[in-house]
Amino acid sequence: MQDLLDKVLANPLFLAIGVILIVVLIYSIFKRLIKLLIFLVIAVLAWLAYVYYTGDSAKEKVEDKVEQIIK
């Protein structure tokens, strides 16, 4: 393993390819996290709008659902 690492670090071409792969990996992870964050924000805003327009208390709705599940 150390031999492979030494070869990669000694050759600038391999090092550049490794850096590019790491940057692409970080970018793809960041992109997925941003999409997930946007989805969660939209879902929370939709839920808040629903609770606001129906005039119900969110706490009452949760308690009612819990009671229905328990019974």
C-alpha positions as CSV (number, residue, x, y, z in Angstrom):
1,M,0.0,0.0,0.0
2,Q,2.8,2.4,0.9
3,D,4.5,1.6,-2.4
4,L,1.4,2.5,-4.4
5,L,1.0,5.7,-2.4
6,D,4.7,6.6,-3.1
7,K,4.2,6.0,-6.9
8,V,1.0,8.2,-6.9
9,L,2.7,11.0,-5.1
10,A,5.8,10.8,-7.2
11,N,4.0,11.1,-10.5
12,P,2.3,14.5,-11.1
13,L,-0.1,13.0,-13.6
14,F,-1.4,10.4,-11.1
15,L,-1.6,13.1,-8.4
16,A,-3.6,15.4,-10.7
17,I,-6.0,12.6,-11.6
18,G,-6.4,11.8,-7.9
19,V,-7.1,15.5,-7.0
20,I,-9.7,15.8,-9.8
21,L,-11.5,12.6,-8.6
22,I,-11.6,13.9,-5.0
23,V,-13.0,17.3,-6.2
24,V,-15.7,15.6,-8.3
25,L,-16.6,13.4,-5.4
26,I,-16.9,16.3,-3.0
27,Y,-18.9,18.3,-5.5
28,S,-21.4,15.4,-6.0
29,I,-21.8,14.9,-2.3
30,F,-22.4,18.7,-1.8
31,K,-24.9,18.8,-4.7
32,R,-26.9,15.9,-3.2
33,L,-26.9,17.6,0.2
34,I,-28.1,20.8,-1.2
35,K,-30.9,19.0,-3.1
36,L,-31.9,17.3,0.2
37,L,-31.8,20.5,2.1
38,I,-34.0,22.3,-0.5
39,F,-36.5,19.4,-0.4
40,L,-36.7,19.5,3.4
41,V,-37.2,23.3,3.4
42,I,-40.0,23.0,0.9
43,A,-41.6,20.2,2.9
44,V,-41.5,22.1,6.1
45,L,-42.9,25.3,4.5
46,A,-45.7,23.3,2.9
47,W,-46.5,21.7,6.3
48,L,-46.5,25.1,8.0
49,A,-48.7,26.6,5.3
50,Y,-51.2,23.7,5.7
51,V,-51.3,24.2,9.4
52,Y,-51.7,28.0,9.1
53,Y,-54.5,27.8,6.5
54,T,-56.5,25.1,8.2
55,G,-56.3,27.0,11.5
56,D,-55.5,23.9,13.4
57,S,-52.8,23.7,16.0
58,A,-49.9,21.5,15.0
59,K,-49.7,20.1,18.5
60,E,-53.4,19.0,18.4
61,K,-52.9,17.3,15.1
62,V,-49.9,15.3,16.3
63,E,-51.7,14.3,19.5
64,D,-54.8,13.2,17.6
65,K,-52.7,11.1,15.3
66,V,-50.9,9.5,18.2
67,E,-54.2,8.7,19.9
68,Q,-55.5,7.1,16.7
69,I,-52.4,4.9,16.5
70,I,-52.5,3.9,20.1
71,K,-56.2,2.9,19.9
